[in-house]
Amino acid sequence: MRPETLEGDSPEMGTSREPSTTQAAEVIVEARNLSKIYRDFWGRSKKVALKPLDLEIRRGEIFGLLGPNGSGKTTTMKLLLGLIFPTSGEAIVFGKDATDVSKNDRIGYLPEESYLYKFLDAEETLDFYGRLFDMPPEERKRRADALIEMVGLSRDKKRQLREYSKGMTRRIGVAQALINDPELVLLDEPTSGLDPIGTREMKDLIIDLKERGKTVILCSHLLADVEDVCDRIAVLHQGELKELGRVDELLRVTDITQIRSSGLPPAAHEEIRAIIERHGGADIDIGSPKTTLEDLFLEIVRDTEARPGRRARQQEDQVSG
């Protein structure tokens, strides 16, 4: 997936993931004592899906809803979209109650399971959803072409969606969520069904949406996805908010000091260890850092894809020699 410049997108933003002072002050999504209890036919409490929740989401940030399956993440998203009604409290989006459907023109939504018409191809799918927003034909065509290129489906845009893999279906689902150039994008498990390369591309796309000035709410139970892209997170468990804050602050281990260096000979290890012990340091661990399995996999794939080119050049050199 390659980020494309779409006409109508917000003015170009910086590459920093830190919201500006103005953005940080503007709250566009708010939950006030928001809760949801599912009841049986007799009105008895059947399932407490979300306990009273208070949070604010600011314009221009990537906000992650993190938790295991059944923790209340999807319920929170549906409440913000106005798809279900709260048992108590309020969900406010763009200053309006979440049940006010007029706000939906400014929102893009990718559900956990994409419900798309299987006998349409990618172009027809985006044209159909563009019609729902009363977009003129020229704009529908322009945005559909750009979005198909963005999500990496240009070679498969004429195939019917019934022939798509789950990963390809997620990609066209993202394009559908962006067809109306939304200010707020809600993504429910966006990397579901994607291989490691597709997952990395999806995360890059999410970061690019922020750089375009979009606000993104990302719902996932995959810790690496949330850690890589989110500015702030809310951790839910059994319908209750357990933690809320910036990712870098929540992950910082304040009682451990880390020193990193390259080119350090083994003979220096003992000297460093002695200095640390002299200053009262404990649990000393000196060794090489580890990469992540995702980074290792991507490096192997990229190296493998680059080898045919190198081999061809080597053969040409041998022939010319």
C-alpha positions as CSV (number, residue, x, y, z in Angstrom):
1,M,0.0,0.0,0.0
2,R,1.4,3.4,-1.0
3,P,0.1,6.7,0.4
4,E,-1.3,8.8,-2.4
5,T,-2.2,12.5,-2.4
6,L,-6.0,12.7,-2.6
7,E,-7.6,15.9,-3.7
8,G,-9.8,17.1,-0.9
9,D,-7.6,15.7,1.8
10,S,-6.6,17.9,4.7
11,P,-3.6,20.3,4.2
12,E,-0.3,18.6,4.5
13,M,0.7,17.9,8.0
14,G,4.2,17.3,9.5
15,T,5.6,13.8,10.0
16,S,5.5,14.1,13.8
17,R,3.0,11.9,15.6
18,E,2.7,14.4,18.4
19,P,-0.4,16.6,18.1
20,S,0.1,20.3,18.0
21,T,-1.1,22.5,20.9
22,T,-4.2,23.5,18.9
23,Q,-5.1,19.9,18.0
24,A,-4.5,18.7,21.5
25,A,-7.0,21.3,22.8
26,E,-9.8,20.2,20.4
27,V,-11.8,17.2,21.6
28,I,-13.8,15.6,18.8
29,V,-14.9,12.4,20.5
30,E,-16.0,12.2,24.1
31,A,-17.5,9.4,26.3
32,R,-19.2,10.6,29.5
33,N,-20.1,7.9,31.9
34,L,-20.9,5.7,28.9
35,S,-22.1,2.2,29.5
36,K,-23.9,-0.6,27.8
37,I,-25.8,-3.5,29.3
38,Y,-27.5,-6.1,27.1
39,R,-30.7,-7.5,28.6
40,D,-32.8,-10.5,28.0
41,F,-36.5,-10.6,26.9
42,W,-37.6,-9.9,30.5
43,G,-35.3,-6.9,30.9
44,R,-32.9,-8.7,33.2
45,S,-29.2,-8.0,32.9
46,K,-27.6,-10.5,30.5
47,K,-24.2,-9.1,29.7
48,V,-22.4,-6.0,30.9
49,A,-20.6,-5.1,27.7
50,L,-19.2,-1.7,28.9
51,K,-19.0,-0.3,32.4
52,P,-19.2,3.5,32.8
53,L,-16.5,4.9,30.6
54,D,-15.0,8.4,30.5
55,L,-12.5,9.4,27.8
56,E,-11.6,12.1,25.3
57,I,-10.1,11.8,21.8
58,R,-8.4,14.8,20.3
59,R,-8.3,15.9,16.7
60,G,-5.2,14.6,14.7
61,E,-4.2,11.7,17.0
62,I,-4.3,7.9,16.6
63,F,-6.1,6.5,19.6
64,G,-6.1,2.8,20.3
65,L,-8.7,0.7,22.0
66,L,-6.8,-2.3,23.3
67,G,-8.1,-5.4,25.0
68,P,-8.8,-9.1,24.6
69,N,-11.9,-10.4,22.7
70,G,-15.0,-9.5,24.6
71,S,-13.4,-6.5,26.5
72,G,-15.9,-3.9,25.1
73,K,-13.8,-2.5,22.3
74,T,-16.3,-3.1,19.5
75,T,-19.2,-2.1,21.7
76,T,-17.5,1.3,22.3
77,M,-17.1,1.8,18.6
78,K,-20.7,1.0,17.9
79,L,-21.8,3.4,20.6
80,L,-19.7,6.2,19.0
81,L,-21.2,5.5,15.6
82,G,-24.7,5.5,17.0
83,L,-25.3,1.9,15.8
84,I,-26.4,0.9,19.3
85,F,-27.9,3.0,22.1
86,P,-26.1,3.4,25.5
87,T,-27.7,2.1,28.7
88,S,-26.4,5.2,30.5
89,G,-24.2,8.2,29.8
90,E,-23.4,10.0,26.5
91,A,-21.2,9.5,23.4
92,I,-20.4,12.9,21.8
93,V,-18.8,13.1,18.3
94,F,-18.1,16.4,16.6
95,G,-20.1,18.1,19.4
96,K,-23.2,16.1,18.6
97,D,-24.8,13.1,20.3
98,A,-23.6,9.9,18.6
99,T,-27.2,9.0,17.7
100,D,-27.3,12.1,15.4
101,V,-26.8,10.6,11.9
102,S,-25.8,13.9,10.4
103,K,-22.3,13.4,11.8
104,N,-21.7,10.3,9.8
105,D,-20.8,12.2,6.6
106,R,-17.6,13.1,8.4
107,I,-16.8,9.5,9.6
108,G,-15.2,6.5,7.9
109,Y,-15.7,3.0,9.4
110,L,-14.1,-0.3,8.8
111,P,-16.0,-3.0,10.8
112,E,-14.3,-6.2,12.1
113,E,-16.1,-8.1,9.4
114,S,-16.5,-6.3,6.1
115,Y,-20.0,-6.7,4.6
116,L,-19.5,-6.1,0.9
117,Y,-21.3,-7.1,-2.3
118,K,-19.3,-10.1,-3.5
119,F,-20.3,-9.8,-7.1
120,L,-19.0,-6.3,-7.5
121,D,-15.3,-5.6,-8.3
122,A,-13.2,-3.0,-6.5
123,E,-14.1,-0.1,-8.8
124,E,-17.8,-0.9,-8.7
125,T,-17.7,-1.2,-4.9
126,L,-16.2,2.2,-4.3
127,D,-18.5,3.8,-6.9
128,F,-21.5,2.3,-5.0
129,Y,-20.4,3.7,-1.7
130,G,-19.5,7.1,-3.3
131,R,-23.1,7.3,-4.5
132,L,-24.3,6.9,-1.0
133,F,-22.6,10.2,-0.2
134,D,-24.0,11.9,-3.3
135,M,-20.6,12.3,-4.8
136,P,-20.6,13.4,-8.5
137,P,-19.3,10.8,-11.0
138,E,-16.0,12.5,-11.7
139,E,-15.1,12.7,-8.0
140,R,-16.2,9.1,-7.4
141,K,-13.9,7.9,-10.2
142,R,-11.0,10.0,-9.1
143,R,-11.2,8.9,-5.5
144,A,-11.8,5.3,-6.3
145,D,-8.7,5.2,-8.6
146,A,-6.5,6.8,-6.0
147,L,-7.8,4.7,-3.1
148,I,-7.4,1.4,-5.1
149,E,-3.8,2.4,-5.7
150,M,-3.3,3.4,-2.1
151,V,-4.4,0.0,-0.7
152,G,-2.4,-2.0,-3.3
153,L,-5.2,-3.5,-5.4
154,S,-4.6,-2.0,-8.8
155,R,-3.8,-5.3,-10.4
156,D,-7.0,-6.9,-8.9
157,K,-9.5,-4.0,-9.3
158,K,-11.5,-5.8,-12.0
159,R,-11.8,-9.1,-10.1
160,Q,-15.1,-9.7,-8.2
161,L,-14.8,-9.5,-4.5
162,R,-15.9,-13.1,-4.0
163,E,-12.5,-14.0,-5.5
164,Y,-10.6,-11.9,-2.9
165,S,-8.7,-13.3,0.0
166,K,-9.5,-12.1,3.5
167,G,-6.5,-9.8,3.4
168,M,-7.6,-8.3,0.1
169,T,-11.1,-7.9,1.5
170,R,-9.6,-5.9,4.4
171,R,-7.8,-3.6,1.9
172,I,-10.9,-2.8,-0.1
173,G,-12.7,-2.3,3.2
174,V,-10.2,0.4,4.2
175,A,-10.7,2.1,0.8
176,Q,-14.5,2.0,1.3
177,A,-14.0,3.6,4.7
178,L,-12.1,6.5,3.1
179,I,-14.3,7.1,0.1
180,N,-16.0,10.2,1.7
181,D,-12.6,11.8,2.7
182,P,-13.6,11.5,6.4
183,E,-12.2,13.6,9.3
184,L,-12.6,10.7,11.7
185,V,-11.7,7.1,10.8
186,L,-12.7,4.1,13.0
187,L,-10.9,0.9,12.2
188,D,-12.0,-2.3,13.9
189,E,-9.2,-5.0,13.7
190,P,-7.7,-3.5,10.5
191,T,-4.9,-6.0,10.2
192,S,-7.1,-9.1,10.6
193,G,-6.2,-11.6,7.8
194,L,-3.1,-9.7,6.6
195,D,0.3,-11.3,6.4
196,P,3.3,-9.5,8.0
197,I,4.0,-7.4,4.9
198,G,0.4,-6.4,4.6
199,T,0.3,-5.7,8.3
200,R,3.3,-3.4,8.0
201,E,1.7,-1.6,5.0
202,M,-1.6,-1.2,6.8
203,K,0.2,0.4,9.8
204,D,2.1,2.7,7.5
205,L,-1.2,3.7,5.9
206,I,-2.7,4.5,9.4
207,I,0.2,6.7,10.2
208,D,-0.2,8.4,6.9
209,L,-3.8,9.1,7.6
210,K,-2.7,11.0,10.8
211,E,-0.2,13.0,8.7
212,R,-3.1,14.0,6.4
213,G,-4.9,15.5,9.5
214,K,-7.3,12.6,10.1
215,T,-8.2,11.4,13.5
216,V,-8.0,7.6,13.8
217,I,-9.5,5.3,16.4
218,L,-7.9,1.9,16.1
219,C,-9.5,-1.2,17.8
220,S,-7.2,-4.2,18.2
221,H,-6.2,-7.1,20.4
222,L,-2.8,-7.3,18.7
223,L,-0.3,-5.5,21.0
224,A,2.4,-4.8,18.4
225,D,-0.1,-3.1,16.0
226,V,-1.2,-0.7,18.7
227,E,2.3,0.0,20.0
228,D,3.6,0.8,16.6
229,V,1.1,3.4,15.5
230,C,-0.9,4.8,18.4
231,D,-0.3,8.1,20.3
232,R,-2.6,7.2,23.2
233,I,-4.4,4.0,24.2
234,A,-7.2,2.9,26.4
235,V,-6.9,-0.6,27.8
236,L,-10.2,-2.4,28.4
237,H,-10.9,-5.6,30.2
238,Q,-14.2,-7.2,30.9
239,G,-15.9,-4.0,29.8
240,E,-13.9,-1.8,32.2
241,L,-11.3,0.9,31.5
242,K,-8.1,-0.3,33.2
243,E,-5.5,2.1,31.8
244,L,-5.4,5.3,29.8
245,G,-2.5,7.4,28.6
246,R,0.3,7.9,26.0
247,V,2.0,4.8,24.7
248,D,5.6,6.0,25.4
249,E,4.7,7.0,28.9
250,L,2.9,3.7,29.7
251,L,5.8,1.6,28.4
252,R,8.6,3.5,30.0
253,V,10.4,1.5,32.7
254,T,11.6,4.2,35.0
255,D,13.7,2.1,37.4
256,I,16.0,0.7,34.6
257,T,18.7,2.7,32.8
258,Q,19.6,1.5,29.3
259,I,22.9,2.3,27.6
260,R,23.4,1.4,24.0
261,S,26.6,1.5,21.9
262,S,28.0,0.1,18.7
263,G,31.5,-1.1,18.0
264,L,32.3,-1.8,21.7
265,P,34.9,-4.6,22.2
266,P,34.2,-7.4,24.6
267,A,37.1,-6.3,26.8
268,A,35.2,-3.2,27.7
269,H,32.3,-5.1,29.2
270,E,33.9,-5.9,32.5
271,E,35.1,-2.3,32.9
272,I,31.5,-1.1,32.3
273,R,30.1,-3.7,34.7
274,A,32.6,-2.6,37.4
275,I,31.6,1.1,37.0
276,I,27.9,0.2,37.3
277,E,28.4,-1.9,40.4
278,R,30.5,0.9,42.0
279,H,27.5,3.2,41.6
280,G,25.1,0.7,43.1
281,G,23.6,-0.7,39.9
282,A,22.1,-4.2,40.0
283,D,20.8,-6.8,37.7
284,I,23.4,-5.9,35.1
285,D,22.8,-7.4,31.6
286,I,25.3,-6.7,28.9
287,G,24.7,-8.2,25.5
288,S,23.3,-7.6,22.0
289,P,19.8,-6.2,21.6
290,K,17.1,-8.3,19.9
291,T,15.0,-7.2,16.9
292,T,11.3,-8.1,16.7
293,L,10.1,-11.2,14.8
294,E,8.1,-8.8,12.5
295,D,11.3,-6.9,11.6
296,L,13.2,-10.1,11.0
297,F,10.6,-11.5,8.8
298,L,10.3,-8.3,6.7
299,E,14.1,-8.2,6.4
300,I,14.3,-11.8,5.1
301,V,11.5,-11.1,2.5
302,R,13.0,-7.9,1.3
303,D,16.5,-9.5,1.0
304,T,15.0,-12.5,-0.9
305,E,13.2,-10.2,-3.3
306,A,16.4,-8.2,-3.9
307,R,18.6,-11.3,-4.6
308,P,17.3,-12.0,-8.2
309,G,18.4,-8.5,-9.2
310,R,21.9,-9.0,-7.7
311,R,22.3,-12.5,-9.3
312,A,21.3,-11.1,-12.7
313,R,23.9,-8.4,-12.4
314,Q,26.5,-10.9,-11.3
315,Q,25.7,-13.1,-14.3
316,E,25.9,-10.1,-16.6
317,D,29.3,-9.2,-15.1
318,Q,30.6,-12.8,-15.7
319,V,29.3,-12.8,-19.3
320,S,30.9,-9.4,-20.1
321,G,34.1,-10.5,-18.4
